[in-house]
Amino acid sequence: MLNALEVVTTVVVGVMVGVEFAVAFVMNRILNALPEDSRQLGHAHGGRMLGAVMPVWYIGSLVLVGIWAVAGWHHRGAGLVVTAGALLLLSVVMSVLLLVPINNRNKTWTPENRPADWKQQLARWERLHYVRVAVIIAAFALLATALA
């Protein structure tokens, strides 16, 4: 049963990492190449869509890693799993304190009501997102190592 939990957790976290990596290095580059209004509308739509799904995914991943850490406490790789859990917790804290407030503003913007500094706010979100992606990639690498 522990082996199934390890595999499911690693896959769930890995797919989450893939989505966030694609947002950072593919989708944002595509959206940022669009004309201003389309760019901003695309970011707002992405914020609404992913803003509804990602909190469940982040918390769910953290819960799965927590269960793995407890269930596998006396097994090889437990320290890696606990460290991965700490990194995922950091990513959740970063999200709630730094990224979600920007996203919550962004997802309500239209070309008619966006603030004058909307580009700066999105650039800040992107910089913070790169850091978060690095954190969750590190967590995924630790889980994959613990699984091996």
C-alpha positions in Angstrom: 0.0 0.0 0.0 2.9 2.4 0.8 4.3 1.8 -2.7 1.0 2.8 -4.3 0.9 6.0 -2.2 4.5 6.8 -3.1 3.8 6.5 -6.8 0.4 8.3 -6.8 1.9 11.2 -4.7 5.0 11.5 -7.0 2.7 11.5 -10.1 0.3 14.1 -8.7 3.2 16.4 -7.6 5.0 15.8 -10.9 2.0 16.7 -13.0 1.5 19.8 -10.9 5.1 20.8 -11.5 4.6 20.2 -15.2 1.6 22.5 -15.3 3.3 25.3 -13.4 6.5 24.9 -15.5 4.4 25.2 -18.6 2.7 28.4 -17.2 6.1 29.9 -16.5 8.0 29.0 -19.6 5.3 28.5 -22.3 2.0 30.2 -21.5 3.3 33.4 -20.1 5.6 33.9 -23.0 2.7 33.3 -25.5 0.4 35.7 -23.6 3.2 38.3 -23.2 3.7 38.3 -27.0 0.0 39.2 -27.7 -1.2 42.8 -28.1 -1.8 44.6 -24.8 -5.6 44.1 -24.4 -5.4 40.4 -25.5 -2.4 39.9 -23.2 -4.2 41.3 -20.2 -7.4 39.4 -21.0 -5.5 36.1 -21.4 -3.7 36.6 -18.1 -7.0 37.4 -16.4 -8.7 34.3 -17.9 -5.7 32.1 -17.0 -5.9 33.5 -13.4 -9.5 32.6 -13.1 -9.2 29.1 -14.6 -6.0 28.0 -12.8 -6.9 30.0 -9.7 -9.8 27.7 -9.2 -7.8 24.4 -9.7 -4.4 25.0 -8.3 -5.2 25.6 -4.6 -6.8 22.1 -4.5 -3.8 20.6 -6.3 -1.3 22.3 -4.0 -3.1 21.4 -0.8 -3.8 17.9 -2.1 -0.2 17.4 -2.9 0.9 18.6 0.5 -1.6 16.2 2.2 -0.4 13.3 0.1 3.2 14.0 1.0 2.2 14.3 4.6 0.5 10.9 4.6 3.6 9.4 2.8 5.9 11.0 5.5 3.9 9.5 8.3 3.3 6.1 6.7 6.9 5.8 5.6 8.5 7.3 8.7 10.7 4.3 9.4 11.4 3.6 5.7 14.3 4.6 3.5 14.0 8.1 2.1 11.7 9.5 4.9 14.0 12.5 5.4 13.7 13.4 1.7 9.9 13.1 1.9 9.7 15.4 4.9 12.0 17.9 3.2 9.8 17.7 0.1 6.8 18.4 2.3 8.5 21.4 3.8 9.2 22.8 0.3 5.6 22.2 -0.7 4.4 24.0 2.5 6.7 26.9 1.5 5.1 27.0 -1.9 1.7 27.1 -0.4 2.7 29.9 2.0 4.3 31.8 -0.9 1.2 31.4 -3.0 -1.2 32.6 -0.3 0.9 35.5 0.9 2.5 36.7 -2.4 1.0 35.3 -5.6 -2.7 34.9 -4.8 -3.3 38.5 -3.9 -1.9 39.6 -7.3 -3.9 36.9 -9.1 -7.1 37.9 -7.3 -6.7 41.4 -8.6 -5.6 40.3 -12.1 -8.5 38.0 -12.7 -11.0 40.8 -12.3 -9.3 43.2 -14.7 -10.5 44.2 -18.1 -9.0 46.7 -20.6 -11.5 49.2 -19.2 -10.7 48.8 -15.4 -7.1 47.6 -15.2 -4.8 49.8 -13.1 -2.0 51.8 -14.6 0.6 49.5 -13.1 -1.0 46.2 -14.4 2.2 45.3 -16.3 4.4 45.7 -13.3 2.0 43.7 -11.1 2.0 40.8 -13.7 5.8 41.0 -13.9 6.0 40.7 -10.1 3.7 37.7 -10.2 5.9 36.1 -12.9 9.1 36.6 -10.9 7.5 35.1 -7.8 6.1 32.3 -9.9 9.6 31.4 -11.2 10.7 31.1 -7.5 7.7 29.0 -6.7 8.4 26.7 -9.7 12.0 26.2 -8.5 10.7 25.3 -5.1 8.2 22.7 -6.3 10.7 21.3 -8.8 13.0 20.7 -5.8 10.2 19.0 -3.9 9.4 16.8 -6.9 13.1 15.8 -7.3 13.3 14.8 -3.6 10.1 12.7 -3.9 11.5 11.0 -7.1 14.7 10.3 -5.3 12.9 8.9 -2.2 10.8 6.7 -4.6 13.9 5.3 -6.3 
